[in-house]
């Protein structure tokens, strides 16, 4: 049996830690002998408001809601999961043990971005040979509550895909330049300008360290978001949405920005540990700033077109 990691401090989690088979440190192996990642087990209601930046390969989620509603609830789905199996409480312990034994049979993908999560499960429903009526109700409720302007498009998959991807793109980059002092755009520009203005080495060291501290979450977020493009491309194909240029337009810009930020992080860490130079940090920051500027320019064009 694969290793089970029970998350959280809820009473149910505490009980399950005691009664589940003792598999700690005995992760299962695949047919090729490679170790499989552990299955995380969590009460979804106890995760609300936390774990926003978590990504778990495998999850068994326990919930008080009907399964379809829980899958669509952005308050419960606050993490990205490659394989997620949800069980409604109360449940029989044997059912849980059987689910663990058979995992990932019946598992689905979950995305913490509400728009991507909705689009993915809408795609799964539309493309299914045996659509689940419970999922249709959950999708309808989610669209009405979160995207009411798209309600009339639920029976028109191509148009629904186009409008939903517009909203996803607008949400992904809305915070990168919203503040003149603390946004990624402002901080990376200030860092490049400081080098150009020949600030003292000690001051530049402090600014570089401050940049990485202040932008840690947004840089991690951008890395996580890269997976959303693959999900949207899969949805585009399954919904037969044709050639929709928006995803193809922003995917290389997003990848270019991530590459620039990763290079900047490498050069910055070397510089902070006295193994690099301020010049290389400046060059990396300048290139990353250019990639960010190009992305934000296209994002602003989209914003003006969609929200005149």
Beta strands, then each sheet from edge to edge (+ up, - down):
strand 1: 4-6
strand 2: 39-43
strand 3: 55-63
strand 4: 80-88
strand 5: 108-110
sheet 1: 1+ 2+ 3+ 4+ 5-
end
